[in-house]
């Protein structure tokens, strides 16, 4: 019984360690993409934003999904 528990703990820790770099890379990529999109939308005038159905105050929330 102890062996199974230790094996489960080891495999769980191993998965976390292996996935950590991929999760970090995914977070960095999402930050880059969302920051770029937010900057592009912020550069639009109010009429362009209205055409796509977004007000200036909604940009951050729409881009980041908050």
LOVOKE-216764 format. One record per residue (C-alpha): residue in one letter; x, y, z. Coordinates in steps of 0.1 Angstrom, whole numbers, plus 2048, in hexadecimal, padded with zeros to 3 digits. Layout:
N
AXYZ/...
This chain:
66
X800800800/X81C818808/X82D8127E7/X80E81B7D4/X80A83B7E7/X82E8457E1/X82B83C7BD/X80C8527B9/X81D86F7CB/X83C86C7B6/X82886A795/X81488879F/X83289D7A8/X843892788/X82589D774/X8258BF785/X84A8C477F/X8478BA75A/X8298D0754/X8378EF766/X84C8FC749/X82F8F7731/X817909748/X82F92674C/X834928727/X80F928721/X80A94473B/X82595972B/X816954708/X7F395D714/X80197D725/X813987704/X7F59816EE/X7DC992705/X7F39B070B/X7F79B46E6/X7D29B26DF/X7CA9CA6FB/X7E39E36ED/X7D49E06CA/X7B19E56D7/X7BCA036EC/X7CAA136CD/X7A9A126BB/X792A306BC/X770A2E6CC/X75DA2A6AB/X772A0C6A2/X76D9FC6C4/X747A026C1/X7479F069F/X7549D16B0/X73D9D56CE/X7579DF6E8/X7599FE6FD/X77AA0C708/X773A0372D/X76D9DE723/X78D9D8710/X7A19CA72D/X7859B3739/X77D9A6715/X7A199F70D/X7AB98E72E/X78997C733/X78398B755/
